[in-house]
Amino acid sequence: MAMDDVTTAGTARWPRWIVYAGALFGAGGPILAIAMAVATGAGMLGWETSLGALRPLLFVSIAGFVLSLIGLIVIFFKKQPGAAKWAVLGAVLSTAFLIYAGIWINQMGSVPPIHDVTTDLTNPPEFEELSLRADNREIVPDGGRPELAAVDEAMRWRLWHAEAYSDIQPIIVPLSVPDTVEAARQLIEDRGWEIASVDPVAGRVEATEAVSLYRFKDDVVLRITPNPDGEGSVVNMRSVSRVGVSDLGVNADRIRAFLRDLSETTAS
């Protein structure tokens, strides 16, 4: 074989190697992340392991994106469209994963680093059937803010909470305590949460929701009391994540949505 033929063959092969590597890395990152999330949700893998793998998998996806982009450029100039589908696959999947990660990181930066949200900061509803996590107030970061570093974790939690979630307040509904408990129970069942206890006399409901592919469990308690200022009942709610430091705003969103629906349901 002449030297020119060898050079031509080598030139034809090396772009394909780049394209295939880009597809492998670009698709491998998100596929592995999803597989580990599902394994965590199924109880086969610890959440620390699956979440800890996200950072290196992001770098794998970045490498896949870069290689796929290079591959597309080479394919364009070398006019080798046969491998284009693999380069596009790597570029698209890696881009989707990186966009998702960017949204996740942005969300983390937009909410306080807490995982316990309630309508009553002074006297949060207490769990009786479910157990509050042991380290609930031991991992509240100060976010590099001197005024938060100067106080203990409980006060730090209150300050974060008051600053970010001042809109989360108890609601007053026109029903009696037992009827409000029943309305809350029905809403919980409609949402597919796992009910831990329902006590119409004490005005207490406890339940658990599993969220995302990881099936992280968040515990919820409602405290329903007679309205001291007139008819109806006062509903306080608390939502706490069992694991992690920041909840990415999930608990606050859950309380807002649930109390909004409960208010509409009881009003009708």
KOLKOL-51108 format. One record per residue: residue in three letters; x, y, z of N, C-alpha, C, O in turn. Coordinates in steps of 0.001 Angstrom, whole numbers, padded with zeros to 6 digits, always signed. Example, Ala and Ser with C-alpha at 12.3 -4.5 7.8 and 13.67 -1.06 7.14 Angstrom:
! residues 2
ALA+013190-005690+007800+012300-004500+007800+013200-003300+007800+014236-003319+008465;SER+012850-002250+007080+013670-001060+007140+012900+000030+007870+013409+001138+008039;
! end
This chain:
! residues 268
MET+000850-001200+000000+000000+000000+000000+000880+001243+000000+001840+001335+000765;ALA+000551+002186-000852+001333+003413-000939+001122+004266+000302+000101+004161+000982;MET+002126+005129+000590+002054+006007+001745+000829+006907+001700+000207+007186+002725;ASP+000494+007357+000497-000673+008231+000367-001938+007499+000783-002841+008091+001374;ASP-001999+006184+000465-003180+005412+000831-003274+005246+002348-004362+005326+002919;VAL-002118+005011+003006-002100+004868+004463-002545+006148+005129-003347+006128+006063;THR-002012+007285+004640-002380+008572+005224-003865+008837+005071-004517+009323+005994;THR-004402+008512+003885-005826+008734+003646-006679+007865+004556-007687+008319+005097;ALA-006266+006601+004722-007021+005701+005598-006992+006175+007035-008011+006159+007725;GLY-005799+006604+007490-005690+007104+008864-006534+008330+009081-007169+008484+010125;THR-006543+009221+008077-007337+010436+008196-008825+010113+008265-009586+010786+008961;ALA-009231+009072+007532-010638+008694+007533-011054+008065+008854-012212+008162+009261;ARG-010079+007403+009539-010429+006703+010759-010453+007591+011991-011343+007443+012828;TRP-009502+008511+012130-009394+009194+013425-010574+010073+013777-010892+010189+014960;PRO-011265+010718+012795-012454+011473+013193-013539+010571+013778-014267+010966+014689;ARG-013636+009367+013247-014642+008452+013768-014340+008077+015212-015261+007931+016017;TRP-013097+007922+015544-012724+007621+016935-013163+008746+017857-013681+008491+018944;ILE-012962+009975+017440-013381+011128+018238-014896+011148+018384-015425+011382+019471;VAL-015588+010901+017276-017053+010914+017290-017599+009842+018235-018501+010111+019029;TYR-017052+008634+018149-017553+007556+018999-017255+007820+020477-018075+007516+021343;ALA-016082+008386+020758-015755+008732+022148-016693+009819+022648-017153+009773+023789;GLY-016977+010801+021789-017907+011858+022179-019290+011324+022475-019930+011746+023438;ALA-019759+010391+021646-021069+009786+021876-021079+008973+023161-022051+009004+023915;LEU-019986+008242+023411-019898+007419+024620-019922+008281+025873-020675+008002+026806;PHE-019103+009328+025898-019058+010202+027068-020320+011061+027181-020870+011241+028267;GLY-020765+011584+026038-021932+012457+026057-023192+011750+026498-024005+012318+027227;ALA-023360+010509+026059-024535+009736+026463-024311+009030+027790-025250+008824+028559;GLY-023056+008659+028057-022762+007902+029276-023023+008691+030538-023514+008141+031524;GLY-022700+009983+030521-022903+010806+031709-024342+010805+032176-024613+010396+033304;PRO-025284+011253+031341-026679+011275+031785-027274+009894+032022-028088+009716+032928;ILE-026871+008908+031207-027420+007564+031394-027001+006989+032742-027815+006395+033449;LEU-025727+007166+033097-025256+006688+034399-025922+007442+035540-026262+006842+036560;ALA-026111+008743+035385-026755+009540+036425-028181+009060+036659-028616+008923+037802;ILE-028909+008804+035571-030284+008326+035695-030317+006931+036310-031152+006641+037167;ALA-029395+006063+035864-029359+004704+036396-029071+004703+037896-029666+003928+038645;MET-028162+005570+038332-027837+005633+039757-028992+006219+040555-029234+005809+041690;ALA-029708+007177+039968-030878+007737+040646-031950+006678+040835-032545+006570+041907;VAL-032196+005893+039786-033194+004825+039872-032763+003773+040890-033588+003263+041648;ALA-031476+003452+040906-030965+002468+041873-031123+002980+043296-031435+002211+044205;THR-030909+004267+043489-031106+004861+044815-032570+004787+045212-032900+004435+046345;GLY-033457+005125+044262-034881+005054+044549-035350+003656+044868-036307+003473+045619;ALA-034676+002657+044297-035036+001260+044543-034366+000693+045786-034579-000468+046134;GLY-033558+001507+046453-032890+001056+047670-031644+000235+047433-031154-000416+048356;MET-031117+000246+046217-029938-000554+045897-028637+000234+045993-027553-000346+045924;LEU-028737+001565+046153-027548+002407+046182-027801+003578+047116-028878+004174+047100;GLY-026805+003905+047929-026950+005011+048859-027019+006352+048140-026384+006545+047104;TRP-027794+007272+048698-027951+008562+048038-026656+009362+048026-026428+010164+047120;GLU-025796+009147+049041-024513+009856+049059-023664+009463+047852-022983+010298+047258;THR-023715+008177+047502-022935+007690+046363-023470+008252+045052-022701+008735+044221;SER-024785+008189+044865-025364+008635+043594-025238+010138+043419-024939+010604+042319;LEU-025458+010908+044478-025297+012354+044354-023833+012737+044233-023487+013677+043518;GLY-022968+012002+044937-021540+012284+044851-020972+012022+043472-019946+012594+043104;ALA-021628+011162+042704-021153+010842+041356-021546+011899+040331-021027+011895+039215;LEU-022447+012795+040686-022940+013771+039708-021838+014692+039196-021774+014985+038002;ARG-020974+015146+040095-019914+016068+039669-018979+015414+038636-018775+015984+037564;PRO-018404+014232+038927-017553+013623+037884-018321+013292+036611-017754+013362+035520;LEU-019591+012936+036722-020372+012638+035529-020614+013890+034695-020738+013813+033473;LEU-020680+015033+035351-020798+016291+034611-019538+016543+033787-019617+016976+032637;PHE-018386+016271+034376-017139+016436+033629-017055+015448+032465-016535+015776+031399;VAL-017566+014250+032676-017620+013273+031576-018486+013815+030444-018130+013699+029272;SER-019617+014404+030799-020508+014962+029780-019883+016151+029065-020065+016327+027860;ILE-019145+016967+029811-018450+018095+029174-017449+017580+028157-017349+018113+027052;ALA-016702+016538+028531-015758+015930+027591-016491+015379+026374-016022+015514+025244;GLY-017645+014758+026612-018433+014240+025505-018917+015336+024581-018917+015170+023361;PHE-019328+016454+025153-019778+017574+024326-018640+018115+023464-018814+018359+022270;VAL-017467+018299+024086-016324+018847+023353-015906+017903+022226-015668+018345+021102;LEU-015817+016611+022522-015416+015640+021505-016454+015554+020382-016101+015457+019206;SER-017721+015590+020754-018773+015541+019743-018733+016769+018850-018938+016672+017640;LEU-018470+017921+019447-018383+019150+018660-017203+019098+017693-017316+019478+016528;ILE-016077+018622+018200-014911+018457+017324-015238+017480+016199-014894+017704+015039;GLY-015913+016390+016572-016283+015402+015572-017173+015984+014491-016994+015690+013309;LEU-018133+016808+014890-019024+017432+013906-018252+018359+012975-018521+018410+011775;ILE-017309+019076+013525-016508+019984+012698-015677+019189+011686-015612+019538+010507;VAL-015046+018120+012166-014229+017291+011273-015097+016635+010200-014722+016577+009029;ILE-016263+016142+010620-017179+015512+009666-017573+016500+008570-017660+016144+007395;PHE-017811+017750+008979-018209+018768+008004-017101+019009+006982-017359+019062+005779;PHE-015865+019157+007467-014773+019476+006551-014298+018254+005775-013860+018382+004632;LYS-014379+017067+006384-013927+015857+005711-015022+015195+004888-014785+014238+004152;LYS-016264+015750+005040-017387+015211+004285-017571+013713+004536-017575+012903+003609;GLN-017724+013371+005820-017959+011985+006232-019268+011913+007012-019242+011706+008225;PRO-020391+012075+006362-021683+012161+007055-022118+010878+007749-023041+010902+008563;GLY-021484+009782+007447-021904+008515+008037-021846+008494+009550-022662+007825+010184;ALA-020900+009211+010147-020739+009211+011607-021456+010380+012272-021393+010541+013490;ALA-022132+011190+011474-022738+012407+012024-023769+012107+013099-023887+012859+014067;LYS-024525+011010+012943-025582+010709+013907-025021+010478+015304-025659+010819+016301;TRP-023814+009892+015373-023216+009649+016683-022724+010950+017315-022843+011145+018525;ALA-022178+011823+016499-021741+013119+017011-022926+013938+017509-022848+014595+018547;VAL-024026+013891+016755-025237+014617+017161-025791+014030+018458-026215+014767+019349;LEU-025786+012699+018559-026270+012045+019778-025475+012500+020990-026050+012887+022007;GLY-024144+012455+020881-023298+012875+021998-023502+014333+022350-023558+014688+023528;ALA-023615+015187+021336-023785+016616+021589-025125+016918+022237-025197+017710+023177;VAL-026191+016291+021741-027536+016566+022260-027698+016080+023690-028183+016821+024545;LEU-027293+014829+023962-027466+014278+025305-026598+014996+026332-027049+015260+027447;SER-025361+015312+025969-024501+016024+026910-025033+017428+027162-024983+017911+028293;THR-025537+018082+026135-026096+019426+026305-027319+019398+027217-027470+020249+028093;ALA-028190+018410+027003-029390+018296+027842-029013+018082+029305-029613+018672+030203;PHE-028014+017232+029533-027576+016955+030907-026968+018193+031545-027223+018479+032715;LEU-026174+018923+030794-025536+020122+031327-026562+021225+031596-026438+021962+032574;ILE-027567+021339+030739-028628+022321+030984-029399+021962+032248-029700+022831+033067;TYR-029718+020680+032402-030417+020228+033607-029587+020528+034858-030115+021013+035859;ALA-028295+020239+034792-027416+020509+035932-027353+021996+036225-027323+022403+037386;GLY-027333+022811+035171-027310+024256+035364-028559+024758+036053-028486+025620+036928;ILE-029708+024222+035664-030973+024600+036308-030943+024190+037780-031366+024950+038652;TRP-030444+022996+038047-030358+022474+039415-029447+023342+040280-029778+023665+041421;ILE-028296+023713+039723-027345+024555+040461-027924+025945+040691-027759+026521+041767;ASN-028602+026484+039682-029229+027798+039831-030316+027768+040892-030448+028705+041679;GLN-031096+026688+040915-032141+026546+041915-031549+026472+043311-032089+027052+044253;MET-030437+025759+043445-029781+025641+044744-029332+027010+045253-029405+027288+046450;GLY-028871+027856+044345-028405+029173+044749-029515+030165+045022-029274+031224+045601;SER-030743+029832+044605-031851+030775+044756-032696+030535+045997-033592+031324+046295;VAL-032424+029455+046726-033189+029136+047930-032224+028984+049107-031036+028733+048900;PRO-032717+029133+050334-031829+029000+051496-031392+027553+051702-032103+026635+051294;PRO-030231+027332+052330-029728+025975+052546-030377+025296+053754-029696+024876+054689;ILE-031701+025200+053714-032430+024538+054797-033357+023491+054195-033639+023509+052997;HIS-033823+022586+055034-034652+021481+054567-035879+021287+055455-036567+020272+055352;ASP-036153+022256+056325-037260+022191+057272-038061+023477+057111-037566+024561+057420;VAL-039300+023360+056628-040109+024543+056342-041455+024414+057051-042047+023336+057086;THR-041929+025522+057614-043157+025483+058396-043900+026804+058325-043333+027842+057985;THR-045175+026741+058650-045987+027956+058713-045863+028651+060062-046337+029775+060225;ASP-045233+027996+061024-045121+028549+062388-043683+028406+062867-043273+027332+063307;LEU-042920+029491+062781-041517+029457+063203-041375+029385+064716-040422+028793+065224;THR-042309+029981+065432-042226+030016+066895-042543+028661+067506-041877+028215+068441;ASN-043569+028011+066966-044007+026724+067501-044347+025785+066348-045524+025553+066070;PRO-043333+025239+065670-043589+024371+064519-044378+023135+064928-044165+022601+066017;PRO-045283+022674+064074-045988+021412+064367-044990+020283+064604-044003+020145+063881;GLU-045261+019487+065618-044349+018397+065962-044840+017074+065392-046042+016826+065301;PHE-043884+016227+065010-044206+014883+064564-044395+013988+065781-043668+014102+066768;GLU-045376+013099+065702-045593+012116+066756-045440+010697+066218-044754+009872+066823;GLU-046069+010414+065096-045951+009086+064497-044627+008941+063753-043948+007922+063883;LEU-044266+009942+062986-043001+009956+062263-041920+010574+063142-042219+011309+064084;SER-040672+010273+062830-039554+010772+063629-038805+011864+062885-038454+011700+061717;LEU-038564+012971+063559-037772+014036+062974-036313+013606+062921-035810+013028+063884;ARG-035636+013870+061836-034252+013449+061682-033392+013991+062824-033595+015111+063293;ALA-032437+013184+063257-031637+013512+064432-030774+014760+064234-030535+015509+065180;ASP-030307+014980+062997-029411+016108+062744-030147+017305+062135-029545+018128+061447;ASN-031439+017390+062393-032261+018383+061706-031750+019808+061842-031791+020572+060877;ARG-031272+020176+063014-030794+021544+063222-029278+021611+063380-028746+022624+063835;GLU-028590+020555+063013-027143+020527+063191-026381+020819+061910-025153+020915+061926;ILE-027099+020961+060796-026419+021193+059520-027086+022343+058778-027623+022165+057685;VAL-027045+023517+059383-027590+024721+058754-026421+025642+058425-025925+026321+059324;PRO-025961+025697+057188-024803+026516+056827-025080+028004+057039-026227+028449+057031;ASP-024002+028755+057228-024162+030208+057387-024048+030946+056055-024272+032155+055995;GLY-023699+030227+054990-023619+030851+053679-022549+031923+053576-022605+032775+052690;GLY-021559+031886+054488-020510+032891+054468-020959+034253+054978-020266+035251+054783;ARG-022115+034298+055631-022649+035563+056149-022300+035700+057625-022701+034854+058424;PRO-021563+036745+058011-021124+036910+059406-022273+036943+060404-022157+036403+061504;GLU-023382+037574+060024-024500+037681+060970-025135+036319+061245-025735+036117+062301;LEU-025004+035378+060294-025526+034040+060516-024505+033155+061218-024869+032266+061987;ALA-023231+033403+060952-022181+032631+061619-022137+032930+063115-021639+032119+063896;ALA-022652+034082+063515-022573+034502+064908-023659+033897+065787-023628+034070+067005;VAL-024627+033183+065189-025719+032608+065965-025700+031087+065855-025016+030520+065003;ASP-026467+030435+066737-026497+028968+066694-027360+028482+065531-028005+029276+064846;GLU-027361+027165+065320-028033+026606+064142-029540+026843+064161-030139+027096+063115;ALA-030162+026763+065349-031609+026960+065425-031991+028377+065012-032934+028570+064244;MET-031265+029359+065517-031539+030747+065136-031184+030982+063674-031868+031729+062974;ARG-030117+030345+063219-029725+030477+061811-030835+029965+060901-031146+030574+059877;TRP-031428+028839+061286-032552+028294+060513-033709+029287+060477-034296+029519+059420;ARG-034036+029869+061619-035154+030823+061667-034880+032038+060794-035782+032531+060117;LEU-033644+032527+060803-033310+033707+060016-033370+033399+058515-033914+034186+057740;TRP-032808+032251+058109-032912+031844+056705-034377+031736+056298-034791+032243+055256;HIS-035146+031064+057145-036554+030794+056852-037349+032092+056739-038096+032277+055779;ALA-037195+032993+057713-037950+034247+057711-037605+035101+056501-038463+035796+055957;GLU-036357+035047+056085-035906+035846+054949-036461+035335+053627-036849+036124+052765;ALA-036500+034018+053467-036884+033437+052177-038361+033066+052080-038936+033106+050992;TYR-038981+032706+053199-040317+032139+053150-041321+032897+054015-042148+032289+054696;SER-041247+034203+053985-042170+035002+054789-043619+034845+054312-044556+035133+055057;ASP-043796+034385+053066-045149+034215+052529-045825+032947+053035-047035+032791+052877;ILE-045073+032052+053633-045646+030785+054097-046234+030994+055486-045505+031099+056472;GLN-047540+031050+055547-048269+031352+056768-049412+030361+056957-049840+029725+055994;PRO-049913+030219+058186-051070+029350+058396-052299+029900+057680-052391+031098+057410;ILE-053224+029028+057382-054466+029454+056738-055641+029185+057673-055553+028352+058575;ILE-056732+029896+057447-057971+029680+058188-059016+029159+057205-059266+029769+056166;VAL-059615+028034+057547-060636+027436+056688-061969+027435+057434-061977+027454+058665;PRO-063092+027413+056721-064403+027555+057375-064967+026282+057993-066095+026295+058486;LEU-064218+025190+057980-064726+023926+058485-064278+023655+059915-063347+024284+060416;SER-064953+022714+060561-064535+022272+061887-063216+021518+061786-062766+021172+060694;VAL-062605+021268+062940-061324+020552+062939-061459+019156+062319-060671+018820+061435;PRO-062433+018323+062748-062544+016985+062124-062803+017045+060624-062259+016237+059871;ASP-063633+017999+060176-063915+018101+058744-062685+018569+057965-062451+018139+056835;THR-061914+019445+058576-060686+019909+057925-059667+018778+057834-058972+018637+056828;VAL-059584+017979+058885-058699+016807+058861-059092+015868+057726-058232+015358+057008;GLU-060382+015644+057567-060853+014763+056507-060532+015342+055134-060131+014611+054229;ALA-060707+016651+054976-060385+017285+053696-058893+017167+053404-058494+016923+052265;ALA-058073+017342+054434-056625+017220+054263-056249+015787+053920-055394+015552+053066;ARG-056883+014835+054581-056597+013422+054296-056911+013087+052850-056147+012379+052193;GLN-058041+013597+052346-058433+013322+050975-057428+013906+049993-057081+013257+049006;LEU-056955+015127+050251-055959+015749+049388-054657+014955+049388-054020+014797+048346;ILE-054268+014461+050551-053045+013669+050663-053171+012378+049859-052234+011980+049166;GLU-054322+011730+049951-054535+010507+049176-054519+010804+047682-053961+010037+046897;ASP-055129+011915+047293-055144+012286+045878-053732+012514+045346-053457+012259+044174;ARG-052848+012988+046199-051468+013247+045793-050613+011982+045815-049491+011989+045308;GLY-051117+010916+046383-050362+009673+046424-049337+009619+047544-048422+008797+047502;TRP-049476+010487+048549-048556+010434+049677-048906+009249+050570-050039+008768+050570;GLU-047932+008797+051317-048154+007691+052256-048593+008266+053599-047838+008990+054247;ILE-049803+007944+054011-050339+008475+055265-049784+007684+056441-049844+006455+056468;ALA-049241+008414+057417-048704+007766+058620-049713+007774+059754-049796+006807+060511;SER-050484+008848+059884-051507+008913+060932-052515+010007+060612-052190+011030+060010;VAL-053749+009756+061034-054832+010737+060903-055588+010740+062225-056110+009707+062644;ASP-055650+011894+062884-056319+012003+064174-057283+013185+064135-056873+014321+064373;PRO-058565+012933+063837-059536+014028+063750-059752+014748+065075-060048+015943+065089;VAL-059606+014031+066188-059823+014647+067496-058683+015597+067845-058916+016732+068260;ALA-057457+015129+067674-056293+015970+067981-056013+016984+066872-055257+017936+067068;GLY-056624+016774+065717-056379+017679+064602-054979+017516+064027-054269+018494+063792;ARG-054601+016276+063809-053239+016004+063338-053260+015014+062171-053977+014013+062184;VAL-052441+015337+061158-052249+014431+060033-050755+014378+059736-050094+015414+059673;GLU-050223+013173+059554-048821+013003+059191-048733+012111+057958-049473+011137+057821;ALA-047818+012461+057070-047682+011700+055830-046278+011855+055277-045499+012683+055749;THR-045963+011053+054274-044643+011070+053640-044806+011084+052125-045620+010349+051566;GLU-044020+011933+051474-043995+011945+050014-042600+011567+049538-041602+012063+050061;ALA-042535+010690+048546-041269+010330+047906-041139+011161+046633-042046+011178+045801;VAL-040002+011852+046487-039846+012783+045372-038679+012387+044465-037695+011805+044920;SER-038802+012705+043205-037793+012533+042157-037465+011055+041932-037996+010171+042606;LEU-036576+010814+040967-036141+009445+040696-035416+008835+041890-035401+007616+042066;TYR-034822+009689+042698-034089+009199+043866-035041+008696+044957-034627+007994+045880;ARG-036317+009062+044838-037320+008680+045841-036935+009172+047230-037108+008465+048222;PHE-036408+010397+047287-036132+011015+048576-037449+011170+049336-038470+011533+048751;LYS-037421+010895+050635-038645+010977+051419-038681+012251+052250-037753+012562+052997;ASP-039791+012982+052094-040041+014182+052885-041263+013927+053749-042280+013425+053270;ASP-041158+014277+055029-042251+014048+055971-043043+015327+056195-042486+016424+056254;VAL-044358+015159+056318-045273+016285+056449-046156+016080+057678-046613+014969+057947;VAL-046387+017152+058413-047339+017109+059521-048227+018344+059454-047746+019458+059240;LEU-049528+018135+059638-050487+019226+059711-051044+019307+061122-051422+018295+061712;ARG-051092+020505+061649-051687+020758+062958-052912+021642+062737-052792+022783+062291;ILE-054089+021106+063053-055348+021798+062791-056032+022074+064121-056322+021148+064879;THR-056290+023339+064403-056856+023767+065689-058053+024679+065455-058178+025285+064390;PRO-058937+024778+066452-060074+025699+066309-059583+027142+066156-058587+027534+066765;ASN-060275+027908+065357-059927+029312+065152-060276+030110+066401-061456+030208+066739;PRO-059304+030682+067100-059597+031409+068340-060353+032714+068108-060906+033284+069048;ASP-060379+033184+066877-061022+034461+066578-062404+034314+065957-063009+035305+065549;GLY-062907+033089+065883-064225+032909+065285-064422+031484+064819-063827+030556+065367;GLU-065262+031304+063800-065573+029979+063302-064435+029446+062432-063554+030184+061990;GLY-064494+028144+062207-063505+027531+061334-062297+027010+062086-062301+026897+063312;SER-061254+026691+061315-060047+026081+061882-058798+026758+061332-058793+027289+060221;VAL-057750+026726+062132-056435+027223+061718-055575+026025+061332-055464+025060+062088;VAL-054971+026096+060155-054149+024985+059665-052693+025424+059599-052344+026351+058868;ASN-051857+024754+060365-050412+024923+060275-049815+023667+059651-050343+022567+059817;MET-048719+023842+058938-048116+022720+058216-046606+022792+058309-046018+023871+058379;ARG-045999+021633+058308-044532+021540+058335-044102+020427+057386-044735+019374+057325;SER-043027+020666+056649-042509+019684+055696-040994+019619+055853-040310+020640+055779;VAL-040473+018411+056071-039054+018227+056386-038465+017106+055536-039047+016027+055426;SER-037317+017369+054942-036607+016342+054170-035816+015439+055110-035214+015906+056077;ARG-035825+014158+054819-035119+013212+055691-033609+013237+055482-032852+012907+056395;VAL-033163+013626+054286-031729+013640+054000-031365+014951+053315-032224+015650+052778;GLY-030074+015267+053347-029576+016435+052642-029563+017692+053485-030096+017721+054594;VAL-028949+018725+052948-028868+020020+053623-029906+020966+053031-030811+021415+053735;SER-029780+021267+051757-030776+022104+051082-031810+021218+050397-031479+020156+049870;ASP-033057+021661+050409-034119+020905+049754-034477+021468+048382-035439+021021+047756;LEU-033702+022455+047913-033943+023096+046626-035322+023753+046555-035871+023945+045470;GLY-035875+024095+047715-037164+024773+047748-038362+023852+047645-039495+024325+047556;VAL-038135+022532+047656-039218+021570+047458-040232+021631+048600-041438+021606+048351;ASN-039767+021711+049839-040689+021716+050974-041571+022964+050979-042766+022885+051266;ALA-040983+024103+050663-041771+025338+050605-042825+025260+049507-043975+025648+049713;ASP-042432+024762+048350-043389+024620+047246-044509+023654+047614-045664+023865+047244;ARG-044165+022600+048340-045174+021615+048740-046206+022264+049673-047411+022071+049505;ILE-045728+023025+050643-046649+023664+051585-047534+024681+050870-048744+024716+051095;ARG-046948+025496+050023-047736+026487+049295-048852+025815+048495-050011+026226+048557;ALA-048484+024779+047744-049455+024106+046874-050540+023403+047689-051722+023469+047350;PHE-050133+022738+048754-051109+021980+049542-052086+022909+050237-053294+022674+050192;LEU-051595+023953+050872-052487+024868+051582-053392+025630+050611-054537+025940+050939;ARG-052883+025926+049431-053728+026571+048423-054881+025648+048036-056033+026074+047966;ASP-054557+024375+047785-055598+023423+047403-056568+023167+048551-057773+023037+048331;LEU-056048+023095+049772-056921+022870+050930-057860+024051+051130-059037+023865+051442;SER-057352+025251+050953-058189+026447+051083-059302+026441+050041-060451+026754+050353;GLU-058959+026082+048797-059971+026053+047738-060986+024948+047975-062182+025134+047751;THR-060504+023798+048429-061409+022662+048649-062401+022946+049765-063590+022654+049632;THR-061922+023508+050855-062795+023755+052007-063716+024939+051761-064795+025017+052350;ALA-063308+025849+050908-064156+027006+050631-065382+026621+049810-066436+027249+049902;SER-065215+025567+048999-066312+025141+048145-067245+024164+048862-068227+023706+048278;
! end
